[in-house]
Amino acid sequence: MKNMLVQEYQKKEAVELGLPEKDYIPSTIEEKIISHADNLIHGIEEVDIEFIINKWKNYQINNLEESVDRLKKSS
């Protein structure tokens, strides 16, 4: 049940960012690796988690704390 709630939350988050409503949660190991690596690069520079968190704050995403928690757990 929790996974279903997370997926619905992700869809709403996608809509807030102007993306089509669908499941964007990485499911394969390859998708998870690319997603995590994508979070740690800005342009051609490697960045830390605090940089990512500050960047996400500018998006004004609802429930930002949940997104930050997911990022920290994956690091």
All heavy atoms as a GROMACS GRO file, in nm:
protein
  620
    1MET      N    1   0.082  -0.119   0.000
    1MET     CA    2   0.000   0.000   0.000
    1MET      C    3   0.087   0.126   0.000
    1MET      O    4   0.058   0.220  -0.071
    1MET     CB    5  -0.092  -0.004   0.122
    1MET     CG    6  -0.184   0.114   0.132
    1MET     SD    7  -0.301   0.112  -0.004
    1MET     CE    8  -0.408   0.239   0.044
    2LYS      N    9   0.194   0.124   0.079
    2LYS     CA   10   0.281   0.242   0.086
    2LYS      C   11   0.340   0.274  -0.051
    2LYS      O   12   0.348   0.390  -0.090
    2LYS     CB   13   0.392   0.220   0.188
    2LYS     CG   14   0.483   0.340   0.202
    2LYS     CD   15   0.593   0.314   0.303
    2LYS     CE   16   0.684   0.435   0.310
    2LYS     NZ   17   0.800   0.411   0.392
    3ASN      N   18   0.379   0.170  -0.125
    3ASN     CA   19   0.436   0.191  -0.257
    3ASN      C   20   0.337   0.260  -0.350
    3ASN      O   21   0.374   0.346  -0.429
    3ASN     CB   22   0.483   0.058  -0.316
    3ASN     CG   23   0.573   0.078  -0.436
    3ASN    OD1   24   0.636   0.181  -0.450
    3ASN    ND2   25   0.578  -0.021  -0.521
    4MET      N   26   0.208   0.222  -0.340
    4MET     CA   27   0.106   0.286  -0.422
    4MET      C   28   0.094   0.434  -0.389
    4MET      O   29   0.080   0.517  -0.477
    4MET     CB   30  -0.030   0.216  -0.402
    4MET     CG   31  -0.034   0.074  -0.452
    4MET     SD   32  -0.022   0.067  -0.633
    4MET     CE   33  -0.185   0.123  -0.675
    5LEU      N   34   0.101   0.468  -0.260
    5LEU     CA   35   0.092   0.608  -0.220
    5LEU      C   36   0.212   0.686  -0.271
    5LEU      O   37   0.197   0.800  -0.317
    5LEU     CB   38   0.083   0.619  -0.067
    5LEU     CG   39  -0.045   0.566  -0.005
    5LEU    CD1   40  -0.033   0.567   0.147
    5LEU    CD2   41  -0.165   0.645  -0.049
    6VAL      N   42   0.329   0.627  -0.265
    6VAL     CA   43   0.450   0.694  -0.315
    6VAL      C   44   0.437   0.718  -0.465
    6VAL      O   45   0.471   0.825  -0.514
    6VAL     CB   46   0.576   0.611  -0.281
    6VAL    CG1   47   0.697   0.666  -0.355
    6VAL    CG2   48   0.600   0.610  -0.132
    7GLN      N   49   0.386   0.619  -0.538
    7GLN     CA   50   0.371   0.636  -0.683
    7GLN      C   51   0.273   0.747  -0.716
    7GLN      O   52   0.297   0.827  -0.806
    7GLN     CB   53   0.325   0.505  -0.747
    7GLN     CG   54   0.434   0.400  -0.750
    7GLN     CD   55   0.386   0.269  -0.808
    7GLN    OE1   56   0.268   0.250  -0.832
    7GLN    NE2   57   0.478   0.177  -0.829
    8GLU      N   58   0.162   0.754  -0.644
    8GLU     CA   59   0.066   0.862  -0.667
    8GLU      C   60   0.128   0.998  -0.634
    8GLU      O   61   0.106   1.095  -0.704
    8GLU     CB   62  -0.061   0.841  -0.584
    8GLU     CG   63  -0.149   0.732  -0.638
    8GLU     CD   64  -0.188   0.753  -0.784
    8GLU    OE1   65  -0.231   0.863  -0.821
    8GLU    OE2   66  -0.172   0.658  -0.862
    9TYR      N   67   0.207   1.002  -0.527
    9TYR     CA   68   0.276   1.127  -0.491
    9TYR      C   69   0.370   1.167  -0.603
    9TYR      O   70   0.376   1.284  -0.642
    9TYR     CB   71   0.351   1.110  -0.359
    9TYR     CG   72   0.444   1.223  -0.330
    9TYR    CD1   73   0.396   1.348  -0.295
    9TYR    CD2   74   0.582   1.207  -0.342
    9TYR    CE1   75   0.480   1.453  -0.271
    9TYR    CE2   76   0.667   1.312  -0.319
    9TYR     CZ   77   0.616   1.435  -0.283
    9TYR     OH   78   0.701   1.539  -0.262
   10GLN      N   79   0.444   1.071  -0.658
   10GLN     CA   80   0.539   1.101  -0.765
   10GLN      C   81   0.467   1.157  -0.888
   10GLN      O   82   0.517   1.247  -0.953
   10GLN     CB   83   0.616   0.974  -0.804
   10GLN     CG   84   0.712   0.925  -0.700
   10GLN     CD   85   0.831   1.017  -0.685
   10GLN    OE1   86   0.871   1.085  -0.777
   10GLN    NE2   87   0.887   1.021  -0.567
   11LYS      N   88   0.350   1.103  -0.919
   11LYS     CA   89   0.275   1.152  -1.034
   11LYS      C   90   0.234   1.298  -1.013
   11LYS      O   91   0.245   1.379  -1.104
   11LYS     CB   92   0.151   1.066  -1.057
   11LYS     CG   93   0.183   0.927  -1.110
   11LYS     CD   94   0.058   0.845  -1.126
   11LYS     CE   95   0.090   0.704  -1.168
   11LYS     NZ   96  -0.029   0.619  -1.177
   12LYS      N   97   0.188   1.331  -0.894
   12LYS     CA   98   0.149   1.468  -0.864
   12LYS      C   99   0.270   1.561  -0.871
   12LYS      O  100   0.260   1.673  -0.920
   12LYS     CB  101   0.084   1.476  -0.726
   12LYS     CG  102  -0.052   1.412  -0.722
   12LYS     CD  103  -0.110   1.415  -0.582
   12LYS     CE  104  -0.242   1.340  -0.577
   12LYS     NZ  105  -0.296   1.333  -0.443
   13GLU      N  106   0.385   1.513  -0.822
   13GLU     CA  107   0.508   1.591  -0.827
   13GLU      C  108   0.547   1.618  -0.972
   13GLU      O  109   0.590   1.728  -1.006
   13GLU     CB  110   0.618   1.513  -0.754
   13GLU     CG  111   0.739   1.592  -0.720
   13GLU     CD  112   0.838   1.511  -0.637
   13GLU    OE1  113   0.867   1.395  -0.674
   13GLU    OE2  114   0.887   1.562  -0.536
   14ALA      N  115   0.531   1.518  -1.059
   14ALA     CA  116   0.564   1.534  -1.200
   14ALA      C  117   0.476   1.642  -1.263
   14ALA      O  118   0.525   1.727  -1.338
   14ALA     CB  119   0.546   1.401  -1.274
   15VAL      N  120   0.347   1.639  -1.232
   15VAL     CA  121   0.255   1.738  -1.288
   15VAL      C  122   0.295   1.878  -1.242
   15VAL      O  123   0.292   1.974  -1.320
   15VAL     CB  124   0.109   1.705  -1.248
   15VAL    CG1  125   0.015   1.819  -1.283
   15VAL    CG2  126   0.065   1.576  -1.314
   16GLU      N  127   0.336   1.892  -1.116
   16GLU     CA  128   0.380   2.022  -1.065
   16GLU      C  129   0.500   2.075  -1.142
   16GLU      O  130   0.518   2.196  -1.155
   16GLU     CB  131   0.416   2.012  -0.917
   16GLU     CG  132   0.298   1.994  -0.826
   16GLU     CD  133   0.338   1.973  -0.681
   16GLU    OE1  134   0.454   2.002  -0.646
   16GLU    OE2  135   0.255   1.927  -0.603
   17LEU      N  136   0.581   1.984  -1.194
   17LEU     CA  137   0.700   2.023  -1.272
   17LEU      C  138   0.669   2.040  -1.420
   17LEU      O  139   0.758   2.066  -1.500
   17LEU     CB  140   0.812   1.920  -1.253
   17LEU     CG  141   0.871   1.912  -1.114
   17LEU    CD1  142   0.964   1.793  -1.101
   17LEU    CD2  143   0.945   2.041  -1.080
   18GLY      N  144   0.541   2.021  -1.457
   18GLY     CA  145   0.502   2.038  -1.596
   18GLY      C  146   0.525   1.914  -1.682
   18GLY      O  147   0.524   1.923  -1.805
   19LEU      N  148   0.544   1.798  -1.619
   19LEU     CA  149   0.565   1.674  -1.692
   19LEU      C  150   0.434   1.597  -1.702
   19LEU      O  151   0.344   1.617  -1.621
   19LEU     CB  152   0.668   1.587  -1.619
   19LEU     CG  153   0.807   1.648  -1.604
   19LEU    CD1  154   0.891   1.563  -1.510
   19LEU    CD2  155   0.874   1.659  -1.739
   20PRO      N  156   0.422   1.505  -1.799
   20PRO     CA  157   0.302   1.422  -1.807
   20PRO      C  158   0.287   1.337  -1.680
   20PRO      O  159   0.387   1.296  -1.620
   20PRO     CB  160   0.328   1.331  -1.927
   20PRO     CG  161   0.434   1.399  -2.006
   20PRO     CD  162   0.516   1.479  -1.908
   21GLU      N  163   0.162   1.311  -1.642
   21GLU     CA  164   0.137   1.231  -1.522
   21GLU      C  165   0.162   1.083  -1.553
   21GLU      O  166   0.089   1.020  -1.628
   21GLU     CB  167  -0.009   1.249  -1.478
   21GLU     CG  168  -0.040   1.177  -1.350
   21GLU     CD  169  -0.181   1.202  -1.302
   21GLU    OE1  170  -0.234   1.311  -1.326
   21GLU    OE2  171  -0.237   1.110  -1.240
   22LYS      N  172   0.272   1.030  -1.501
   22LYS     CA  173   0.305   0.889  -1.514
   22LYS      C  174   0.405   0.852  -1.406
   22LYS      O  175   0.452   0.938  -1.331
   22LYS     CB  176   0.359   0.855  -1.652
   22LYS     CG  177   0.496   0.910  -1.683
   22LYS     CD  178   0.544   0.860  -1.818
   22LYS     CE  179   0.696   0.858  -1.822
   22LYS     NZ  180   0.749   0.792  -1.938
   23ASP      N  181   0.437   0.727  -1.396
   23ASP     CA  182   0.529   0.678  -1.294
   23ASP      C  183   0.673   0.702  -1.339
   23ASP      O  184   0.719   0.646  -1.438
   23ASP     CB  185   0.506   0.528  -1.271
   23ASP     CG  186   0.594   0.470  -1.163
   23ASP    OD1  187   0.662   0.547  -1.092
   23ASP    OD2  188   0.594   0.348  -1.148
   24TYR      N  189   0.744   0.789  -1.268
   24TYR     CA  190   0.883   0.821  -1.301
   24TYR      C  191   0.981   0.757  -1.204
   24TYR      O  192   1.100   0.786  -1.210
   24TYR     CB  193   0.904   0.973  -1.300
   24TYR     CG  194   0.838   1.044  -1.415
   24TYR    CD1  195   0.711   1.098  -1.402
   24TYR    CD2  196   0.902   1.055  -1.538
   24TYR    CE1  197   0.649   1.163  -1.508
   24TYR    CE2  198   0.842   1.120  -1.644
   24TYR     CZ  199   0.715   1.173  -1.629
   24TYR     OH  200   0.655   1.237  -1.734
   25ILE      N  201   0.934   0.673  -1.114
   25ILE     CA  202   1.023   0.611  -1.016
   25ILE      C  203   1.110   0.509  -1.087
   25ILE      O  204   1.060   0.419  -1.154
   25ILE     CB  205   0.941   0.543  -0.904
   25ILE    CG1  206   0.858   0.648  -0.829
   25ILE    CG2  207   1.034   0.468  -0.808
   25ILE    CD1  208   0.764   0.590  -0.727
   26PRO      N  209   1.242   0.522  -1.075
   26PRO     CA  210   1.332   0.424  -1.138
   26PRO      C  211   1.307   0.285  -1.080
   26PRO      O  212   1.297   0.269  -0.959
   26PRO     CB  213   1.472   0.472  -1.102
   26PRO     CG  214   1.457   0.608  -1.043
   26PRO     CD  215   1.315   0.624  -1.001
   27SER      N  216   1.297   0.186  -1.168
   27SER     CA  217   1.268   0.051  -1.118
   27SER      C  218   1.384  -0.046  -1.140
   27SER      O  219   1.411  -0.130  -1.056
   27SER     CB  220   1.140  -0.003  -1.181
   27SER     OG  221   1.150  -0.003  -1.321
   28THR      N  222   1.454  -0.034  -1.252
   28THR     CA  223   1.566  -0.126  -1.276
   28THR      C  224   1.692  -0.070  -1.210
   28THR      O  225   1.701   0.049  -1.181
   28THR     CB  226   1.592  -0.144  -1.427
   28THR    OG1  227   1.639  -0.020  -1.480
   28THR    CG2  228   1.467  -0.190  -1.500
   29ILE      N  229   1.789  -0.154  -1.190
   29ILE     CA  230   1.915  -0.111  -1.128
   29ILE      C  231   1.982  -0.004  -1.215
   29ILE      O  232   2.038   0.092  -1.164
   29ILE     CB  233   2.010  -0.229  -1.098
   29ILE    CG1  234   2.130  -0.183  -1.016
   29ILE    CG2  235   2.056  -0.298  -1.224
   29ILE    CD1  236   2.098  -0.140  -0.876
   30GLU      N  237   1.972  -0.020  -1.348
   30GLU     CA  238   2.031   0.077  -1.439
   30GLU      C  239   1.964   0.214  -1.423
   30GLU      O  240   2.032   0.317  -1.418
   30GLU     CB  241   2.019   0.030  -1.584
   30GLU     CG  242   2.101  -0.093  -1.617
   30GLU     CD  243   2.028  -0.224  -1.587
   30GLU    OE1  244   1.914  -0.221  -1.538
   30GLU    OE2  245   2.088  -0.330  -1.612
   31GLU      N  246   1.831   0.215  -1.415
   31GLU     CA  247   1.759   0.341  -1.397
   31GLU      C  248   1.795   0.407  -1.265
   31GLU      O  249   1.809   0.529  -1.257
   31GLU     CB  250   1.608   0.317  -1.403
   31GLU     CG  251   1.557   0.280  -1.540
   31GLU     CD  252   1.412   0.239  -1.539
   31GLU    OE1  253   1.360   0.194  -1.435
   31GLU    OE2  254   1.348   0.251  -1.645
   32LYS      N  255   1.811   0.327  -1.162
   32LYS     CA  256   1.844   0.381  -1.030
   32LYS      C  257   1.984   0.442  -1.029
   32LYS      O  258   2.006   0.548  -0.971
   32LYS     CB  259   1.831   0.272  -0.923
   32LYS     CG  260   1.687   0.232  -0.899
   32LYS     CD  261   1.676   0.119  -0.801
   32LYS     CE  262   1.530   0.078  -0.786
   32LYS     NZ  263   1.512  -0.029  -0.689
   33ILE      N  264   2.079   0.376  -1.094
   33ILE     CA  265   2.217   0.427  -1.100
   33ILE      C  266   2.220   0.559  -1.177
   33ILE      O  267   2.280   0.657  -1.133
   33ILE     CB  268   2.311   0.324  -1.165
   33ILE    CG1  269   2.330   0.205  -1.071
   33ILE    CG2  270   2.446   0.386  -1.203
   33ILE    CD1  271   2.398   0.085  -1.135
   34ILE      N  272   2.153   0.562  -1.292
   34ILE     CA  273   2.152   0.684  -1.374
   34ILE      C  274   2.083   0.798  -1.300
   34ILE      O  275   2.130   0.912  -1.299
   34ILE     CB  276   2.085   0.657  -1.509
   34ILE    CG1  277   2.178   0.568  -1.593
   34ILE    CG2  278   2.055   0.788  -1.583
   34ILE    CD1  279   2.116   0.514  -1.718
   35SER      N  280   1.972   0.767  -1.233
   35SER     CA  281   1.899   0.869  -1.159
   35SER      C  282   1.985   0.929  -1.048
   35SER      O  283   1.990   1.051  -1.030
   35SER     CB  284   1.772   0.809  -1.100
   35SER     OG  285   1.703   0.902  -1.023
   36HIS      N  286   2.053   0.844  -0.974
   36HIS     CA  287   2.137   0.893  -0.865
   36HIS      C  288   2.255   0.974  -0.920
   36HIS      O  289   2.285   1.083  -0.869
   36HIS     CB  290   2.187   0.776  -0.780
   36HIS     CG  291   2.260   0.819  -0.659
   36HIS    ND1  292   2.201   0.891  -0.558
   36HIS    CD2  293   2.390   0.804  -0.622
   36HIS    CE1  294   2.290   0.916  -0.464
   36HIS    NE2  295   2.405   0.865  -0.501
   37ALA      N  296   2.318   0.924  -1.025
   37ALA     CA  297   2.430   0.997  -1.085
   37ALA      C  298   2.384   1.132  -1.140
   37ALA      O  299   2.454   1.232  -1.127
   37ALA     CB  300   2.493   0.913  -1.196
   38ASP      N  301   2.265   1.133  -1.198
   38ASP     CA  302   2.208   1.256  -1.252
   38ASP      C  303   2.191   1.362  -1.143
   38ASP      O  304   2.210   1.481  -1.169
   38ASP     CB  305   2.071   1.224  -1.311
   38ASP     CG  306   2.048   1.292  -1.443
   38ASP    OD1  307   2.147   1.331  -1.507
   38ASP    OD2  308   1.930   1.304  -1.480
   39ASN      N  309   2.157   1.319  -1.024
   39ASN     CA  310   2.140   1.413  -0.913
   39ASN      C  311   2.272   1.473  -0.866
   39ASN      O  312   2.272   1.578  -0.804
   39ASN     CB  313   2.073   1.344  -0.794
   39ASN     CG  314   1.925   1.328  -0.814
   39ASN    OD1  315   1.861   1.407  -0.880
   39ASN    ND2  316   1.870   1.222  -0.756
   40LEU      N  317   2.382   1.406  -0.893
   40LEU     CA  318   2.511   1.451  -0.841
   40LEU      C  319   2.594   1.529  -0.942
   40LEU      O  320   2.709   1.562  -0.916
   40LEU     CB  321   2.590   1.331  -0.788
   40LEU     CG  322   2.523   1.258  -0.672
   40LEU    CD1  323   2.604   1.135  -0.633
   40LEU    CD2  324   2.504   1.349  -0.553
   41ILE      N  325   2.534   1.559  -1.057
   41ILE     CA  326   2.605   1.636  -1.160
   41ILE      C  327   2.521   1.757  -1.197
   41ILE      O  328   2.400   1.749  -1.214
   41ILE     CB  329   2.628   1.550  -1.287
   41ILE    CG1  330   2.714   1.428  -1.255
   41ILE    CG2  331   2.690   1.632  -1.400
   41ILE    CD1  332   2.856   1.460  -1.214
   42HIS      N  333   2.586   1.872  -1.208
   42HIS     CA  334   2.521   1.995  -1.253
   42HIS      C  335   2.605   2.049  -1.367
   42HIS      O  336   2.717   2.099  -1.344
   42HIS     CB  337   2.511   2.096  -1.139
   42HIS     CG  338   2.444   2.223  -1.177
   42HIS    ND1  339   2.309   2.230  -1.196
   42HIS    CD2  340   2.493   2.346  -1.202
   42HIS    CE1  341   2.276   2.354  -1.230
   42HIS    NE2  342   2.386   2.426  -1.234
   43GLY      N  343   2.554   2.037  -1.488
   43GLY     CA  344   2.634   2.073  -1.605
   43GLY      C  345   2.747   1.972  -1.620
   43GLY      O  346   2.722   1.855  -1.644
   44ILE      N  347   2.870   2.019  -1.599
   44ILE     CA  348   2.985   1.927  -1.605
   44ILE      C  349   3.052   1.915  -1.469
   44ILE      O  350   3.158   1.854  -1.457
   44ILE     CB  351   3.088   1.970  -1.713
   44ILE    CG1  352   3.140   2.111  -1.683
   44ILE    CG2  353   3.027   1.961  -1.851
   44ILE    CD1  354   3.257   2.151  -1.771
   45GLU      N  355   2.991   1.975  -1.367
   45GLU     CA  356   3.050   1.974  -1.234
   45GLU      C  357   2.982   1.875  -1.141
   45GLU      O  358   2.860   1.861  -1.143
   45GLU     CB  359   3.042   2.114  -1.172
   45GLU     CG  360   3.123   2.217  -1.244
   45GLU     CD  361   3.115   2.352  -1.175
   45GLU    OE1  362   3.100   2.355  -1.052
   45GLU    OE2  363   3.124   2.453  -1.245
   46GLU      N  364   3.062   1.809  -1.058
   46GLU     CA  365   3.008   1.722  -0.953
   46GLU      C  366   2.962   1.811  -0.837
   46GLU      O  367   3.032   1.906  -0.801
   46GLU     CB  368   3.116   1.625  -0.905
   46GLU     CG  369   3.065   1.522  -0.810
   46GLU     CD  370   3.170   1.418  -0.774
   46GLU    OE1  371   3.267   1.402  -0.850
   46GLU    OE2  372   3.156   1.356  -0.668
   47VAL      N  373   2.845   1.783  -0.783
   47VAL     CA  374   2.790   1.864  -0.675
   47VAL      C  375   2.756   1.774  -0.556
   47VAL      O  376   2.746   1.652  -0.569
   47VAL     CB  377   2.665   1.942  -0.720
   47VAL    CG1  378   2.701   2.042  -0.828
   47VAL    CG2  379   2.555   1.850  -0.769
   48ASP      N  380   2.738   1.837  -0.440
   48ASP     CA  381   2.702   1.760  -0.321
   48ASP      C  382   2.550   1.764  -0.299
   48ASP      O  383   2.477   1.833  -0.370
   48ASP     CB  384   2.777   1.811  -0.197
   48ASP     CG  385   2.746   1.956  -0.164
   48ASP    OD1  386   2.654   2.015  -0.225
   48ASP    OD2  387   2.812   2.011  -0.076
   49ILE      N  388   2.506   1.690  -0.202
   49ILE     CA  389   2.363   1.678  -0.174
   49ILE      C  390   2.303   1.813  -0.136
   49ILE      O  391   2.190   1.844  -0.174
   49ILE     CB  392   2.338   1.572  -0.066
   49ILE    CG1  393   2.368   1.434  -0.124
   49ILE    CG2  394   2.195   1.577  -0.016
   49ILE    CD1  395   2.354   1.320  -0.027
   50GLU      N  396   2.375   1.895  -0.063
   50GLU     CA  397   2.322   2.026  -0.023
   50GLU      C  398   2.292   2.113  -0.146
   50GLU      O  399   2.193   2.185  -0.149
   50GLU     CB  400   2.419   2.098   0.071
   50GLU     CG  401   2.430   2.033   0.207
   50GLU     CD  402   2.296   2.015   0.276
   50GLU    OE1  403   2.215   2.111   0.278
   50GLU    OE2  404   2.270   1.905   0.328
   51PHE      N  405   2.375   2.104  -0.249
   51PHE     CA  406   2.350   2.177  -0.373
   51PHE      C  407   2.218   2.131  -0.435
   51PHE      O  408   2.136   2.212  -0.479
   51PHE     CB  409   2.465   2.156  -0.472
   51PHE     CG  410   2.443   2.224  -0.604
   51PHE    CD1  411   2.487   2.353  -0.625
   51PHE    CD2  412   2.376   2.159  -0.708
   51PHE    CE1  413   2.466   2.416  -0.746
   51PHE    CE2  414   2.355   2.222  -0.828
   51PHE     CZ  415   2.400   2.351  -0.848
   52ILE      N  416   2.198   2.000  -0.438
   52ILE     CA  417   2.076   1.943  -0.495
   52ILE      C  418   1.954   1.988  -0.417
   52ILE      O  419   1.852   2.028  -0.475
   52ILE     CB  420   2.084   1.789  -0.497
   52ILE    CG1  421   2.201   1.744  -0.585
   52ILE    CG2  422   1.953   1.729  -0.545
   52ILE    CD1  423   2.242   1.602  -0.561
   53ILE      N  424   1.962   1.984  -0.285
   53ILE     CA  425   1.850   2.025  -0.200
   53ILE      C  426   1.815   2.170  -0.227
   53ILE      O  427   1.698   2.205  -0.242
   53ILE     CB  428   1.882   2.000  -0.052
   53ILE    CG1  429   1.891   1.850  -0.025
   53ILE    CG2  430   1.779   2.067   0.038
   53ILE    CD1  431   1.949   1.814   0.110
   54ASN      N  432   1.915   2.256  -0.235
   54ASN     CA  433   1.890   2.398  -0.264
   54ASN      C  434   1.828   2.418  -0.402
   54ASN      O  435   1.740   2.502  -0.421
   54ASN     CB  436   2.018   2.480  -0.250
   54ASN     CG  437   2.060   2.494  -0.106
   54ASN    OD1  438   1.978   2.496  -0.015
   54ASN    ND2  439   2.190   2.501  -0.083
   55LYS      N  440   1.873   2.339  -0.499
   55LYS     CA  441   1.816   2.347  -0.634
   55LYS      C  442   1.669   2.306  -0.631
   55LYS      O  443   1.584   2.371  -0.691
   55LYS     CB  444   1.895   2.257  -0.729
   55LYS     CG  445   1.848   2.263  -0.873
   55LYS     CD  446   1.941   2.187  -0.965
   55LYS     CE  447   1.914   2.039  -0.957
   55LYS     NZ  448   1.984   1.963  -1.062
   56TRP      N  449   1.639   2.199  -0.557
   56TRP     CA  450   1.500   2.152  -0.548
   56TRP      C  451   1.411   2.254  -0.478
   56TRP      O  452   1.294   2.268  -0.511
   56TRP     CB  453   1.493   2.019  -0.475
   56TRP     CG  454   1.542   1.903  -0.556
   56TRP    CD1  455   1.587   1.905  -0.685
   56TRP    CD2  456   1.552   1.768  -0.513
   56TRP    NE1  457   1.624   1.780  -0.724
   56TRP    CE2  458   1.604   1.694  -0.621
   56TRP    CE3  459   1.523   1.703  -0.395
   56TRP    CZ2  460   1.625   1.557  -0.614
   56TRP    CZ3  461   1.545   1.567  -0.387
   56TRP    CH2  462   1.595   1.494  -0.496
   57LYS      N  463   1.466   2.328  -0.382
   57LYS     CA  464   1.387   2.430  -0.313
   57LYS      C  465   1.338   2.536  -0.411
   57LYS      O  466   1.229   2.590  -0.396
   57LYS     CB  467   1.468   2.495  -0.201
   57LYS     CG  468   1.486   2.406  -0.081
   57LYS     CD  469   1.570   2.474   0.025
   57LYS     CE  470   1.593   2.380   0.142
   57LYS     NZ  471   1.682   2.439   0.242
   58ASN      N  472   1.416   2.564  -0.514
   58ASN     CA  473   1.376   2.663  -0.614
   58ASN      C  474   1.258   2.616  -0.699
   58ASN      O  475   1.187   2.696  -0.757
   58ASN     CB  476   1.494   2.698  -0.705
   58ASN     CG  477   1.600   2.776  -0.632
   58ASN    OD1  478   1.570   2.850  -0.538
   58ASN    ND2  479   1.724   2.760  -0.672
   59TYR      N  480   1.238   2.482  -0.707
   59TYR     CA  481   1.126   2.428  -0.783
   59TYR      C  482   0.994   2.443  -0.708
   59TYR      O  483   0.889   2.425  -0.765
   59TYR     CB  484   1.146   2.279  -0.815
   59TYR     CG  485   1.254   2.251  -0.916
   59TYR    CD1  486   1.343   2.148  -0.895
   59TYR    CD2  487   1.265   2.324  -1.034
   59TYR    CE1  488   1.441   2.119  -0.988
   59TYR    CE2  489   1.363   2.296  -1.127
   59TYR     CZ  490   1.450   2.193  -1.104
   59TYR     OH  491   1.547   2.163  -1.196
   60GLN      N  492   1.000   2.474  -0.579
   60GLN     CA  493   0.882   2.489  -0.493
   60GLN      C  494   0.792   2.366  -0.500
   60GLN      O  495   0.672   2.374  -0.521
   60GLN     CB  496   0.804   2.614  -0.530
   60GLN     CG  497   0.886   2.740  -0.512
   60GLN     CD  498   0.815   2.865  -0.556
   60GLN    OE1  499   0.715   2.861  -0.624
   60GLN    NE2  500   0.868   2.978  -0.515
   61ILE      N  501   0.853   2.248  -0.483
   61ILE     CA  502   0.781   2.122  -0.485
   61ILE      C  503   0.710   2.102  -0.352
   61ILE      O  504   0.768   2.124  -0.246
   61ILE     CB  505   0.878   2.004  -0.509
   61ILE    CG1  506   0.945   2.020  -0.645
   61ILE    CG2  507   0.808   1.871  -0.498
   61ILE    CD1  508   1.058   1.924  -0.669
   62ASN      N  509   0.583   2.058  -0.358
   62ASN     CA  510   0.513   2.023  -0.235
   62ASN      C  511   0.582   1.901  -0.175
   62ASN      O  512   0.633   1.815  -0.246
   62ASN     CB  513   0.366   1.990  -0.264
   62ASN     CG  514   0.288   2.112  -0.305
   62ASN    OD1  515   0.324   2.224  -0.271
   62ASN    ND2  516   0.182   2.091  -0.377
   63ASN      N  517   0.582   1.891  -0.043
   63ASN     CA  518   0.642   1.779   0.029
   63ASN      C  519   0.790   1.762  -0.006
   63ASN      O  520   0.838   1.651  -0.028
   63ASN     CB  521   0.566   1.648   0.003
   63ASN     CG  522   0.422   1.658   0.048
   63ASN    OD1  523   0.394   1.713   0.155
   63ASN    ND2  524   0.331   1.609  -0.031
   64LEU      N  525   0.861   1.872  -0.011
   64LEU     CA  526   1.003   1.870  -0.043
   64LEU      C  527   1.080   1.781   0.053
   64LEU      O  528   1.173   1.711   0.013
   64LEU     CB  529   1.060   2.012  -0.040
   64LEU     CG  530   1.210   2.027  -0.065
   64LEU    CD1  531   1.245   1.982  -0.206
   64LEU    CD2  532   1.254   2.169  -0.042
   65GLU      N  533   1.040   1.779   0.178
   65GLU     CA  534   1.110   1.699   0.279
   65GLU      C  535   1.111   1.551   0.242
   65GLU      O  536   1.211   1.483   0.262
   65GLU     CB  537   1.049   1.719   0.417
   65GLU     CG  538   1.074   1.858   0.473
   65GLU     CD  539   1.008   1.879   0.609
   65GLU    OE1  540   0.966   1.781   0.671
   65GLU    OE2  541   0.999   1.996   0.650
   66GLU      N  542   1.002   1.500   0.187
   66GLU     CA  543   0.996   1.359   0.147
   66GLU      C  544   1.096   1.332   0.034
   66GLU      O  545   1.164   1.229   0.034
   66GLU     CB  546   0.856   1.320   0.103
   66GLU     CG  547   0.757   1.315   0.217
   66GLU     CD  548   0.618   1.279   0.170
   66GLU    OE1  549   0.606   1.203   0.072
   66GLU    OE2  550   0.522   1.327   0.231
   67SER      N  551   1.104   1.423  -0.062
   67SER     CA  552   1.200   1.407  -0.171
   67SER      C  553   1.343   1.410  -0.119
   67SER      O  554   1.428   1.332  -0.162
   67SER     CB  555   1.180   1.517  -0.276
   67SER     OG  556   1.055   1.506  -0.337
   68VAL      N  557   1.371   1.499  -0.026
   68VAL     CA  558   1.505   1.510   0.032
   68VAL      C  559   1.537   1.383   0.110
   68VAL      O  560   1.649   1.331   0.100
   68VAL     CB  561   1.515   1.636   0.122
   68VAL    CG1  562   1.643   1.634   0.204
   68VAL    CG2  563   1.506   1.762   0.038
   69ASP      N  564   1.441   1.330   0.185
   69ASP     CA  565   1.465   1.206   0.258
   69ASP      C  566   1.500   1.091   0.163
   69ASP      O  567   1.590   1.013   0.189
   69ASP     CB  568   1.342   1.168   0.342
   69ASP     CG  569   1.326   1.256   0.464
   69ASP    OD1  570   1.424   1.326   0.503
   69ASP    OD2  571   1.215   1.256   0.521
   70ARG      N  572   1.427   1.082   0.050
   70ARG     CA  573   1.456   0.977  -0.047
   70ARG      C  574   1.597   0.993  -0.103
   70ARG      O  575   1.669   0.895  -0.121
   70ARG     CB  576   1.354   0.979  -0.161
   70ARG     CG  577   1.220   0.921  -0.125
   70ARG     CD  578   1.134   0.894  -0.248
   70ARG     NE  579   1.126   1.002  -0.343
   70ARG     CZ  580   1.037   1.101  -0.338
   70ARG    NH1  581   0.949   1.105  -0.241
   70ARG    NH2  582   1.036   1.195  -0.431
   71LEU      N  583   1.637   1.116  -0.129
   71LEU     CA  584   1.771   1.143  -0.182
   71LEU      C  585   1.877   1.102  -0.080
   71LEU      O  586   1.975   1.034  -0.116
   71LEU     CB  587   1.787   1.291  -0.217
   71LEU     CG  588   1.925   1.336  -0.262
   71LEU    CD1  589   1.960   1.271  -0.396
   71LEU    CD2  590   1.932   1.486  -0.272
   72LYS      N  591   1.858   1.139   0.045
   72LYS     CA  592   1.957   1.106   0.146
   72LYS      C  593   1.968   0.956   0.169
   72LYS      O  594   2.077   0.904   0.193
   72LYS     CB  595   1.925   1.179   0.277
   72LYS     CG  596   1.952   1.328   0.267
   72LYS     CD  597   1.922   1.398   0.396
   72LYS     CE  598   1.957   1.546   0.386
   72LYS     NZ  599   1.929   1.619   0.509
   73LYS      N  600   1.856   0.884   0.160
   73LYS     CA  601   1.858   0.739   0.178
   73LYS      C  602   1.933   0.670   0.064
   73LYS      O  603   1.992   0.566   0.084
   73LYS     CB  604   1.716   0.684   0.186
   73LYS     CG  605   1.649   0.715   0.318
   73LYS     CD  606   1.506   0.661   0.320
   73LYS     CE  607   1.438   0.703   0.448
   73LYS     NZ  608   1.296   0.664   0.450
   74SER      N  609   1.929   0.730  -0.054
   74SER     CA  610   1.995   0.667  -0.169
   74SER      C  611   2.144   0.697  -0.173
   74SER      O  612   2.218   0.637  -0.250
   74SER     CB  613   1.929   0.711  -0.300
   74SER     OG  614   1.956   0.847  -0.325
   75SER      N  615   2.189   0.791  -0.092
   75SER     CA  616   2.332   0.829  -0.094
   75SER      C  617   2.416   0.742  -0.007
   75SER      O  618   2.376   0.682   0.085
   75SER     CB  619   2.347   0.974  -0.049
   75SER     OG  620   2.281   1.059  -0.137
   0.00000   0.00000   0.00000
